[in-house]
Amino acid sequence: MSIAIQRLDTQQPGFESDLEAVLRWESREDPEVVARVQQIVDAIREGGDDALVRFTQEFDDRKIGDVDDLIVTRDSMAIAWDRLATADRETLKTAADRIREYHERQVSPDLEYTDEFGNTLGSRITPIARIGAYVPSGQASYPSTVLMTLVPAKIAGVSETIVAVPMAQDTISDHVLAALHLIEPTHVFGIGGAQAIAAMAFGTGSVPKVDKIVGPGGEWVAAAKKLVFGPVGIESIAGPSEILVIADGSVDPIWTAWDLMSQAEHDANAQAILVSPSSRYLEDVGTQIDANLKRSPRADIIRKSLASRGAFIQTRSLDEAIEIANRIAPEHLQLAVSNPRNHLANIKHAGAIFLGQFSAETLGDYVAGPSHVLPTFGTARYASVLSVQDFTKRTSIIDISESGADVLGRVASQLAEVEGLHAHAEAARVRLRDYDSNR
């Protein structure tokens, strides 16, 4: 195996520190980036459209005169749709239909029940009014992100969808424009980076202020999302793409090689990890990566990614491989093993789990159905895939009966007194049937 990738073995001394080093990513909290992003966010909040135009000219090298030039028109989307080959239009439609079918099954009904005291309790689910979706456009264009973010939002009932997509040097992919034409967001702006996040978070005059921002992005976008959280909701702080493959040797090593490369090709900070009890399989996959790189247009990016953040880890057993996966909590986890469902219950932390040899992660990126916006940086320990629920709010409904107030009021007043909150206690007591006689 000649590719430059770290080899770890759970039985070797120093494994724990070596694994920690593989998982560490120093630039995720680059203080210089954070400081610069803070300046951009502050400038957008104070300067609105003027600051947005200035930053777009500077960072995206765009020849624009005023804020109107940032608007991506419906006509330009329709023209791009018409320019696409019929096969490309059908591909976008198929992906959109599958994503829609999956997410329509996530719609939850309101909850309501009546307890033994005649109290009616429940919750009501309502859509967020206005959301912002960030669609990256750096080293690649992502029409799939248009579908994966906006389709669930539309199903949730969001009435206004604002999209920000970078247009470096005044260019944008026809496929992104066509995907936007297919989904029909309310407004689309050709803006990117931290300035786009700040514009949607605070509003600029032309860009409406949104209630929540979703979608992946680079480190400047991630830093901006963290800084604006509070005034606006965010679904996650997305990091570089990650894949962890657990393999027992039953899947063709050529397939696994391409699976690892599919994530490594995103950018040099992406992470691809293969975990297996078979040293022979690790060698075979490495050999296949070498061969595959000879016909990969993004070979340089893949090599950098594998060298800086990739790893092949040999374990004592599949059970130990699963333990390591749970510690890492990867964005994408492939169970490239025989009878993968036998192991599914033991997987505790992963953004998305792909079962068996035919469940390539790349199918989840585009067309399987679930959104590809997933938790990274180990946040799958507590965070979830983007879903319809991310675009809704749950509101409690509490309808207390007269007899219910008499029963629950006694409990509430006692607890309020324990907490030293007299007014709370009295607000409960005044509703008791014998309140006057207890004064």
C-alpha positions as CSV (number, residue, x, y, z in Angstrom):
1,M,0.0,0.0,0.0
2,S,1.7,3.2,-1.1
3,I,-0.9,5.8,-0.3
4,A,0.0,8.1,2.6
5,I,-2.5,7.1,5.2
6,Q,-2.0,6.4,8.9
7,R,-2.1,2.8,10.0
8,L,-3.4,2.1,13.6
9,D,-3.7,-1.1,15.5
10,T,-5.7,-1.4,18.7
11,Q,-3.2,-3.9,20.1
12,Q,-0.2,-1.5,19.7
13,P,1.0,0.8,22.5
14,G,0.0,4.4,21.9
15,F,-3.2,3.5,20.1
16,E,-5.4,5.8,22.2
17,S,-3.2,8.9,21.6
18,D,-2.8,8.0,17.9
19,L,-6.6,7.8,17.5
20,E,-7.0,11.1,19.3
21,A,-4.5,12.7,16.9
22,V,-6.5,11.4,13.9
23,L,-9.7,12.8,15.2
24,R,-8.2,16.2,16.1
25,W,-8.8,18.9,13.6
26,E,-6.9,22.1,14.6
27,S,-8.4,24.5,12.2
28,R,-12.0,23.9,13.3
29,E,-11.5,26.7,15.8
30,D,-9.0,28.9,14.0
31,P,-9.0,32.1,16.2
32,E,-8.0,34.3,13.2
33,V,-11.0,33.0,11.2
34,V,-13.4,33.5,14.1
35,A,-12.1,37.1,14.7
36,R,-12.5,38.0,11.0
37,V,-15.9,36.4,10.8
38,Q,-17.0,38.4,13.9
39,Q,-16.0,41.6,12.0
40,I,-18.0,40.6,9.0
41,V,-21.1,39.7,11.1
42,D,-20.9,43.0,12.9
43,A,-20.5,45.0,9.7
44,I,-23.5,43.3,8.1
45,R,-25.6,43.9,11.2
46,E,-24.7,47.6,11.2
47,G,-24.3,48.3,7.4
48,G,-26.9,46.1,5.9
49,D,-27.0,46.0,2.1
50,D,-24.0,48.3,1.6
51,A,-21.8,46.0,3.7
52,L,-23.2,42.9,1.9
53,V,-22.4,44.4,-1.5
54,R,-18.9,45.3,-0.4
55,F,-18.1,41.9,1.0
56,T,-19.5,40.1,-2.0
57,Q,-17.3,42.2,-4.3
58,E,-14.3,41.5,-2.1
59,F,-14.6,37.8,-1.3
60,D,-16.5,36.5,-4.4
61,D,-14.8,38.8,-6.9
62,R,-18.1,39.8,-8.4
63,K,-18.6,42.8,-10.7
64,I,-21.8,44.1,-9.1
65,G,-23.1,47.7,-8.8
66,D,-25.7,47.5,-6.1
67,V,-27.8,45.0,-4.1
68,D,-30.2,44.3,-6.9
69,D,-27.3,42.5,-8.7
70,L,-27.3,39.9,-5.8
71,I,-30.8,38.7,-6.7
72,V,-31.0,35.4,-8.6
73,T,-34.1,35.8,-10.8
74,R,-36.8,33.2,-11.5
75,D,-36.1,33.8,-15.2
76,S,-32.4,32.8,-14.8
77,M,-33.5,29.6,-13.0
78,A,-36.1,28.7,-15.7
79,I,-33.5,29.4,-18.5
80,A,-31.0,27.1,-16.7
81,W,-33.7,24.4,-16.4
82,D,-34.4,24.6,-20.2
83,R,-30.7,24.4,-21.0
84,L,-30.2,21.1,-19.1
85,A,-30.3,17.9,-21.1
86,T,-33.6,16.0,-20.6
87,A,-31.7,13.2,-18.7
88,D,-30.4,15.8,-16.2
89,R,-33.8,17.2,-15.6
90,E,-35.2,13.7,-15.1
91,T,-32.4,13.0,-12.6
92,L,-33.3,16.1,-10.5
93,K,-37.0,15.2,-10.6
94,T,-36.3,11.6,-9.5
95,A,-34.1,12.7,-6.6
96,A,-36.6,15.3,-5.6
97,D,-39.5,12.9,-5.7
98,R,-37.6,10.3,-3.5
99,I,-36.6,13.0,-1.0
100,R,-40.2,14.2,-0.9
101,E,-41.7,10.7,-0.4
102,Y,-39.3,10.0,2.5
103,H,-39.9,13.3,4.3
104,E,-43.7,13.2,3.8
105,R,-43.7,10.2,6.2
106,Q,-42.1,12.3,8.9
107,V,-45.1,14.6,9.3
108,S,-46.4,14.2,12.9
109,P,-50.0,14.8,14.0
110,D,-50.8,17.1,16.9
111,L,-51.0,15.4,20.3
112,E,-54.1,15.6,22.5
113,Y,-55.5,13.6,25.4
114,T,-57.7,14.0,28.4
115,D,-56.5,12.8,31.8
116,E,-58.6,11.4,34.8
117,F,-59.4,14.9,36.1
118,G,-60.8,16.2,32.8
119,N,-57.8,18.2,31.8
120,T,-57.1,18.3,28.1
121,L,-53.3,18.3,27.4
122,G,-51.3,18.1,24.2
123,S,-49.1,19.8,21.8
124,R,-49.5,21.6,18.5
125,I,-47.0,21.5,15.7
126,T,-46.6,24.6,13.5
127,P,-44.1,25.4,10.8
128,I,-41.3,28.0,11.2
129,A,-42.4,31.0,9.2
130,R,-39.2,31.9,7.4
131,I,-36.0,29.8,6.9
132,G,-32.7,30.4,5.2
133,A,-30.9,27.7,3.4
134,Y,-27.2,28.0,2.6
135,V,-26.1,26.1,-0.5
136,P,-22.3,25.8,-0.8
137,S,-20.5,26.4,-4.1
138,G,-16.8,26.2,-3.5
139,Q,-14.7,23.3,-4.9
140,A,-17.9,21.8,-6.3
141,S,-21.5,22.8,-6.9
142,Y,-24.3,21.1,-4.9
143,P,-27.8,21.0,-6.5
144,S,-28.4,18.0,-4.1
145,T,-28.2,20.4,-1.2
146,V,-31.0,22.5,-2.7
147,L,-33.2,19.4,-2.7
148,M,-32.0,18.1,0.7
149,T,-32.8,21.3,2.6
150,L,-35.7,22.9,0.8
151,V,-37.9,19.8,0.2
152,P,-38.2,19.0,3.9
153,A,-38.9,22.7,4.6
154,K,-41.7,22.8,2.1
155,I,-43.2,19.6,3.5
156,A,-43.1,21.1,7.0
157,G,-45.2,24.0,5.7
158,V,-42.6,26.8,5.8
159,S,-44.1,29.7,4.0
160,E,-41.0,31.6,3.1
161,T,-37.7,30.0,2.0
162,I,-34.6,32.2,1.5
163,V,-31.6,30.7,-0.3
164,A,-28.0,32.0,-0.3
165,V,-25.6,30.5,-2.9
166,P,-22.2,31.9,-3.7
167,M,-21.6,33.1,-7.2
168,A,-17.8,33.5,-7.4
169,Q,-16.8,35.7,-10.4
170,D,-20.5,36.0,-11.2
171,T,-20.8,32.3,-12.1
172,I,-23.3,29.7,-10.9
173,S,-24.0,26.1,-11.9
174,D,-26.9,25.5,-14.3
175,H,-27.7,22.4,-12.2
176,V,-28.0,24.5,-9.0
177,L,-30.2,27.0,-10.8
178,A,-32.3,24.1,-12.2
179,A,-32.8,22.6,-8.8
180,L,-33.9,25.9,-7.5
181,H,-36.3,26.2,-10.4
182,L,-37.7,22.8,-9.5
183,I,-38.2,23.6,-5.8
184,E,-39.2,27.3,-6.2
185,P,-37.9,29.0,-3.1
186,T,-39.3,32.4,-2.2
187,H,-36.1,34.4,-2.8
188,V,-32.6,33.4,-4.0
189,F,-29.5,35.6,-3.5
190,G,-26.1,35.1,-5.0
191,I,-24.2,35.6,-1.8
192,G,-21.8,33.3,0.2
193,G,-19.6,32.9,3.2
194,A,-20.0,34.5,6.6
195,Q,-21.7,37.6,5.0
196,A,-24.5,35.4,3.7
197,I,-25.1,33.8,7.1
198,A,-25.1,37.3,8.8
199,A,-27.4,38.7,6.1
200,M,-30.0,36.0,6.7
201,A,-29.6,36.2,10.5
202,F,-30.1,39.9,10.9
203,G,-31.7,41.1,7.6
204,T,-30.1,43.7,5.4
205,G,-33.0,45.6,3.9
206,S,-33.0,43.5,0.7
207,V,-32.3,40.1,2.3
208,P,-35.1,39.2,4.7
209,K,-34.3,38.2,8.3
210,V,-35.0,34.5,8.8
211,D,-36.0,32.5,11.8
212,K,-33.6,29.6,11.2
213,I,-30.6,28.8,9.0
214,V,-29.8,25.4,7.7
215,G,-27.3,23.9,5.3
216,P,-23.6,23.0,5.2
217,G,-20.6,25.2,4.5
218,G,-16.9,25.7,5.1
219,E,-15.2,27.0,8.2
220,W,-16.2,30.6,7.7
221,V,-19.8,29.6,7.3
222,A,-19.5,27.4,10.4
223,A,-18.0,30.2,12.5
224,A,-20.7,32.6,11.4
225,K,-23.5,30.2,12.3
226,K,-22.1,29.8,15.7
227,L,-21.8,33.6,16.2
228,V,-25.4,34.4,15.0
229,F,-27.0,31.6,17.0
230,G,-29.6,33.0,19.4
231,P,-31.1,35.8,17.3
232,V,-31.6,33.0,14.8
233,G,-31.8,29.2,15.0
234,I,-29.4,26.9,13.3
235,E,-29.7,23.2,12.7
236,S,-26.0,22.4,13.2
237,I,-22.4,23.6,12.9
238,A,-21.3,21.6,10.0
239,G,-17.7,20.5,9.5
240,P,-15.8,18.7,6.8
241,S,-17.5,15.5,5.5
242,E,-16.7,12.2,7.3
243,I,-17.1,8.5,6.5
244,L,-16.2,5.5,8.7
245,V,-16.4,2.1,7.1
246,I,-16.6,-1.0,9.3
247,A,-15.6,-4.0,7.1
248,D,-15.2,-7.8,7.7
249,G,-13.7,-8.5,4.3
250,S,-17.0,-9.6,2.6
251,V,-17.4,-6.5,0.4
252,D,-15.2,-6.2,-2.7
253,P,-12.3,-3.9,-1.7
254,I,-12.7,-2.0,-5.0
255,W,-16.1,-0.9,-3.7
256,T,-14.8,0.1,-0.3
257,A,-11.9,2.0,-1.9
258,W,-14.3,4.1,-3.9
259,D,-16.6,4.6,-0.8
260,L,-13.7,6.1,1.1
261,M,-12.5,8.2,-1.8
262,S,-16.1,9.5,-2.3
263,Q,-15.8,11.5,0.9
264,A,-12.1,12.3,0.8
265,E,-12.7,14.1,-2.6
266,H,-14.9,16.8,-0.9
267,D,-11.8,18.7,0.3
268,A,-8.5,18.2,2.1
269,N,-10.1,18.4,5.5
270,A,-12.6,15.6,4.8
271,Q,-12.1,12.4,6.8
272,A,-12.2,8.8,5.6
273,I,-11.6,6.0,8.1
274,L,-11.6,2.2,7.5
275,V,-11.9,-0.1,10.5
276,S,-11.5,-3.9,10.1
277,P,-10.1,-6.9,12.0
278,S,-8.6,-8.1,8.7
279,S,-5.1,-6.8,8.0
280,R,-5.3,-8.4,4.5
281,Y,-8.5,-6.4,3.7
282,L,-6.9,-3.1,4.8
283,E,-4.0,-3.8,2.5
284,D,-6.3,-4.8,-0.4
285,V,-8.3,-1.6,0.0
286,G,-5.2,0.5,0.1
287,T,-4.0,-1.2,-3.1
288,Q,-7.3,-0.4,-4.8
289,I,-7.2,3.2,-3.7
290,D,-3.8,3.5,-5.4
291,A,-5.3,2.1,-8.6
292,N,-8.4,4.2,-8.5
293,L,-6.4,7.4,-8.0
294,K,-4.9,7.0,-11.4
295,R,-8.3,7.7,-13.0
296,S,-9.7,10.2,-10.5
297,P,-9.9,13.9,-11.5
298,R,-9.7,14.9,-7.9
299,A,-6.8,12.7,-7.0
300,D,-4.8,15.5,-5.4
301,I,-7.6,16.4,-3.0
302,I,-8.1,12.8,-2.1
303,R,-4.4,12.2,-1.4
304,K,-4.2,15.3,0.8
305,S,-7.4,14.3,2.7
306,L,-6.2,10.7,3.3
307,A,-2.7,11.9,4.3
308,S,-3.9,14.5,6.8
309,R,-7.0,13.0,8.3
310,G,-7.5,9.5,7.0
311,A,-6.8,6.3,8.8
312,F,-6.9,2.5,8.5
313,I,-7.5,0.9,11.9
314,Q,-7.0,-2.8,12.6
315,T,-9.1,-4.2,15.5
316,R,-9.3,-7.5,17.3
317,S,-12.9,-8.1,16.2
318,L,-16.0,-6.5,14.7
319,D,-17.3,-5.8,18.1
320,E,-14.2,-3.7,18.9
321,A,-14.6,-2.0,15.5
322,I,-18.2,-1.0,16.5
323,E,-16.9,0.3,19.9
324,I,-14.5,2.6,18.0
325,A,-17.2,3.8,15.7
326,N,-19.4,4.7,18.6
327,R,-16.5,6.7,20.1
328,I,-16.0,8.6,16.9
329,A,-19.7,9.1,16.2
330,P,-19.2,9.7,12.4
331,E,-21.3,11.6,10.0
332,H,-21.6,8.6,7.7
333,L,-21.2,5.0,8.9
334,Q,-21.1,2.1,6.5
335,L,-21.5,-1.4,7.8
336,A,-19.7,-3.2,5.0
337,V,-20.2,-6.6,6.6
338,S,-22.2,-9.8,6.2
339,N,-25.6,-9.7,7.9
340,P,-25.3,-6.0,8.9
341,R,-28.7,-5.9,10.6
342,N,-27.2,-8.3,13.2
343,H,-25.0,-5.4,14.3
344,L,-27.3,-2.5,13.9
345,A,-28.6,-2.5,17.5
346,N,-25.0,-2.0,18.7
347,I,-24.4,1.2,16.7
348,K,-25.2,4.0,19.1
349,H,-23.9,7.1,17.5
350,A,-23.9,8.0,13.8
351,G,-25.5,10.6,11.6
352,A,-26.6,8.0,9.0
353,I,-26.0,4.2,8.9
354,F,-25.6,2.4,5.6
355,L,-26.2,-1.4,5.8
356,G,-24.5,-3.9,3.6
357,Q,-22.5,-4.0,0.4
358,F,-25.0,-2.3,-1.8
359,S,-25.8,0.6,0.5
360,A,-23.1,3.0,-0.8
361,E,-22.9,6.3,1.1
362,T,-23.0,8.2,-2.2
363,L,-26.6,7.0,-2.7
364,G,-27.5,8.7,0.5
365,D,-25.9,11.9,-0.7
366,Y,-28.2,12.1,-3.7
367,V,-31.2,10.0,-4.0
368,A,-32.0,7.4,-1.2
369,G,-34.4,9.8,0.5
370,P,-33.2,11.0,3.9
371,S,-31.4,14.4,3.9
372,H,-27.7,14.4,3.5
373,V,-27.3,17.3,6.0
374,L,-25.9,15.4,8.9
375,P,-24.1,16.0,12.2
376,T,-20.3,16.1,12.1
377,F,-17.4,16.4,14.6
378,G,-18.8,13.6,16.8
379,T,-22.0,15.6,17.4
380,A,-24.0,12.5,16.3
381,R,-23.8,11.7,20.0
382,Y,-26.6,14.2,20.5
383,A,-27.6,15.7,17.1
384,S,-29.7,14.3,14.3
385,V,-30.1,14.3,10.5
386,L,-31.9,17.3,9.1
387,S,-35.6,16.5,8.9
388,V,-39.1,17.9,8.7
389,Q,-39.0,18.4,12.5
390,D,-36.2,20.9,12.0
391,F,-38.6,23.2,10.3
392,T,-41.4,23.0,12.9
393,K,-42.1,24.1,16.4
394,R,-44.0,22.2,19.1
395,T,-46.2,24.3,21.3
396,S,-47.8,22.9,24.5
397,I,-51.6,23.1,24.8
398,I,-52.9,23.0,28.4
399,D,-56.7,23.2,29.1
400,I,-57.3,22.6,32.8
401,S,-60.8,21.8,34.1
402,E,-62.4,23.1,37.3
403,S,-61.9,19.8,39.1
404,G,-58.4,19.5,37.6
405,A,-57.4,22.9,39.0
406,D,-58.6,21.8,42.4
407,V,-56.4,18.7,42.3
408,L,-53.3,20.1,40.5
409,G,-53.4,23.4,42.3
410,R,-52.7,21.8,45.6
411,V,-49.6,20.1,44.3
412,A,-48.4,23.2,42.4
413,S,-48.9,25.4,45.4
414,Q,-46.9,23.1,47.7
415,L,-44.0,22.9,45.1
416,A,-44.0,26.7,44.7
417,E,-43.7,27.2,48.5
418,V,-40.7,24.8,48.5
419,E,-39.1,26.9,45.9
420,G,-39.9,30.1,47.8
421,L,-42.2,31.5,45.1
422,H,-45.2,32.9,46.9
423,A,-47.0,34.4,44.0
424,H,-46.8,31.1,42.1
425,A,-48.3,29.4,45.1
426,E,-51.2,31.9,45.4
427,A,-51.9,31.8,41.6
428,A,-52.6,28.1,42.1
429,R,-54.4,28.4,45.4
430,V,-57.0,31.0,44.3
431,R,-58.3,28.4,41.9
432,L,-59.0,25.8,44.7
433,R,-62.6,25.2,45.6
434,D,-62.1,25.9,49.3
435,Y,-59.7,28.8,48.8
436,D,-61.7,31.4,50.8
437,S,-62.0,29.1,53.8
438,N,-58.2,28.4,53.8
439,R,-57.2,32.1,53.9
